[in-house]
Amino acid sequence: MKRFYFFAVLLLCSLSTLAEDGYELWMRYKKPTDIAMLNTYRSIFSGIVSSSQSPTMLAASEELKKGLGGILDKKILVQSQVQSGSLVIGNSTEIRKLIKTSIAVPENKEGFIIKSIMENNKRITVISSSSDIGVLYGAFHLLRMLQSNAKVNALDISSSPALQLRLLNHWDNLNRHVERGYAGIALWNWHTLPDYKDPRYTDYARANASIGINGVTVTNVNANAITLTKPYLEKIAALADIFRPYGIKVFLTARFSAPIELDRFKTADPLNDAVKQWWKQKTAEIYQYIPDFGGFLVKANSEGQPGPQNYKRTHADGANMLADAVAPFGGKVVWRAFVYNPESDDRFKQAYDEFMPLDGQFRNNVLVQVKNGPIDFQPREPFSPLFGAMKKTPVMMEFQITQEYLGQSTHLVYEAPMFKEVLNADTYGKGKGSTVAKVIAGKVHESPLTGMSGVSNIGNDRNWTGHLFGQANWYAFGRLAWDLDLSSEKIADEWIRQTFTNEPQVVNNISKIMMKSHEALVNYMTPMGLAHIMGNGHHYGPAPWSNNLGRPDWNPVYYHKADSLGIGFDRTPKGSNALAQFAPEVSKQWLDPTTCDEKYLLWFHHASWSQKMKSGNTLWNELVDHYYQGVTEMREMKNQWKSLSKQIDTERHNHVMMLLNIQEKEAVWWRNACLLYFQTFSKMPIPAHFEQPDKPLDYYKSLRFPYAPGN
Ligand code: BDP
């Protein structure tokens, strides 16, 4: 009997290790099911030869051992000499000790090559770069190819990142609450750091390096001055030590009033000599702990954060003071342009109005970080007019990966199509073809500094991102920051193959679900250019009726302006004239309500309920169609996923299925609540062939969510 239990327990243990809980992300390194492919791979790789034992090179060979070991399903030898089938890795200087063939590497020091060569009748594969970190990136690239069943027998790949700074911004507080975080609490256990180095920190670094992310801010932009004190610097230094071999620099968020809060200064005026001196000393102290510290990320004079304007100074004055402090160490200042105050007639115009006059006034180690759209990470926004307009300042992109306005923890939304829509938009900053992607890559106004930030969706949930498909957004962000030209489809394909399977039918089905998910969400939440109509504070669920917050620009009614005549925000010259902030070629596309792309119509026009749309529908009926279409698309996504139950492991299939059920309920909730509310103005019916809302508007208005997450 005892023996039976022993074996039963053993069996259960081995089964549970087989279960897939998402922890391994896209780095699962499973054996290909295609035996021919497996045999080809086995015939190509016999082992690894590494040119050095530096921490980064060790990380690369460890990853390759683990990855090749898993994929080839055999123990991978680390060889001391090059043999036929060796995978030879090393930076361009050191690799000469191992091979004679001269290998040209990219100039960009993070770039890499992967090449199949013949040397002395031995067939070998080489990964090289001018730096160790480039080699690590190359190693991850090869593993990505192998996990995607790609052919690797005649490789000749050269790849370099499009942007210099590829950053994750964690909005993590020191009490581990993550602002707008839906995946548990912060990864960083501040209480046990620096002594307890959770192995998960290394897995986090591996995941980031695998997609080319090279910097992280570990604290919230709504900053806490305590971050800059010795005990916390020690903790942050411990993280930086773990991240360093993976090419990841730590950045910190700087609270502008820190000299007052930490050292009882009377002022934090950036032009005050003592204040300047304080930041210089503080910065020098930080560099003692973290010699490769990346620099500061600052949210100033925005949503209650202190900043230079408290002292009648400009954003440039504030940024330059910090820039001077980090400059001797090679650090950067990333200064956010997310600002708005109630005096403006249109929040849309604020960032441009405050920052354009400062163009050319920033030190050359400052980047201005601009949210993708002019308002605030809404499901669909036109690009921010600052892209292309600021000519003498490096403008960096800020995307929000965490789904604050995209269904939070329960909606499956693949964000790459949304990112691409913005990146592909033409700013006409320097004539036709000045896309946002080219602007941030420094190719339009020749900027020496380039970068992109993503507000992280990572927490301590076992699968990192709460919703398994949130992983795809983390992945897509990193891949795009490396290569702005990658298509959403290509990124989805890569992610699916590594995360689930190479089975073509399954890849295809999951890709279809992902590719339609963003448009579906826009349809059931904010179609036709609606924005900012979610619940107050927590931003969960619909509340277009909301009008009780202290400032007009915090209330949904400010954004949709529905009345008996129509709906939408007039940003033409007859209204706020925000359109004038765009290049004439751009504003021309949106200026006329009869020709404006209907996706953006209500962003720029207060359109009449009975205006005729391209389909022949009235605006009201078109709006209704979109809301219903969103729910229909969402249901299709659900059914497509359901049909994959046999092809996906039970644990992950069930996880996503249960969330899709919630998403369906919430999509219906959004549709019904918004249409019933807007109907009080349009006074027009929801056509009878649609399933009618089963609850009255008052029901939706009565819902309260005092403990919605992330708030
Ligand atoms: C808003 C979030 C708020 C952030 C702010 C920001 O609701 O929590 O602090 O963005 O970007 O969307 O600073």
Residues whose N, C-alpha, C, O or C-beta is under 5 A from the ligand:
A	BS01	BDP	F338 D376
